Amino acid sequence: MNENMKNMMNELRTLFPLNFGDRFIVFDLVVLDISGFEYGRDEQFVEALVSEVKISYKSSHIYINKIDYIRNWFEFETAESGAVDLENIETIGRIIRIIGRHLNKAVYGE
């Protein structure tokens, strides 16, 4: 159960081996399902029902929220400032691509 989230976290830990999980220094990721259960903290978490992903990378914060469960549509938001540092855009894009790939596998079995 939750094999895709486990694989996603392992892939991200490989890219950020020294700083993963430290939102105050470099990189942190929180994944919640529709019931508010958090991956890695709550045993009840269900990866096929992911509703929110919070990415903190250096000074940038990106929120990915599911807005339509029938179409599987997500919206992207930034922190209060609405800004992402230019130097972080490429890395954040890689992080989002990895998350998207593993979410697709979790939801569609692809």
N, C-alpha and C positions, 0 to 999 in steps of 0.2 A: 504494500500500500504506500502511496506517495512516492513511488520510485522515481518519477520524473522530477519532482522537487529535490529529492536527494541527489540525483544526477546534476541538476542545475546548480545546486549549492557547491557540489564538488568541483564542477567546471569553473565556477567563479572563484572558489578558494585557490584553484591552480593559477588563475590569472593574478590574484591578489594575495599571495601566500602570507605575507607579513602583516597585512593591514585589514584583512577581512574581519568584519564584525566590530570595527571600531569607528563609529560614526563621528567621533570627535577628531580623529586624525585623518583618515582617508576614506574608507568604504564600509557601508553597512546596508543591509537589505532586510526588510520585514515583509513577509507574505501572509496575508489574511484571507480566510475563506468567507463565504457569505454569512456564516454564523459568528464571525469575529474570532474564530480560532486561529492561532498563529502557528505557522510551520516551525518545527523545532522546539516549541514550547508546549503545545497542546496536543495530546494524543488524538483528539477528536477531529483534527484538521483533515479536510478532504480536498485534495489537489484539483479535482475536476470542478470544484466550486470556488476557485480563487476569485475574490472580488476586489482585492486591493494589493498593490505592491508599492512599497515605499523605498526609494533609492536615495541614499546619501553618499555623495562622492565629492570629497574635498569640500568646497564651499557651496556645491550645487545640490539641490534637493528636488527630485522628480517623483511625482505621484501618478500611478497608473491605476485608474478606477474603472471597474466594469459598470457600464451604464445600460446595457441591454443583454439580458441573459438568453433571449431567443436567438438573436443574431450574433452573440458573443462580441459585442462592440465594447471597446475600452476608450477612455479619454485620458489625455496626458495633461498634467498640471505641474507648475513649478511652485517653489516656495513663495512666500508673500511678495518678494520683490519681482517675481515673474521673470527673473533673469538666470541664465546659465553662463558660467565663464567660458569664453571661447576656447581656452586651453583644455577644457574638460569635455567638449562636445564629442570628439571622436571616441573617447573612452566610454562615455555615457551611451553613445550609439552602440558600441560593442556589447555593453551590459544589457541594453534593451533587446538587442538581437538574440542574445543567449536566453533571456527570459522568455521572449516570444516563441522561440523554437521549442522550449520545454513546455510552455503552456499549451501550445498546439498539440504536442504529444499527449499531455494530460487530458485535454478536453476531447480531441478527435482521435486519439490513438494512432497518430501518424508518426 
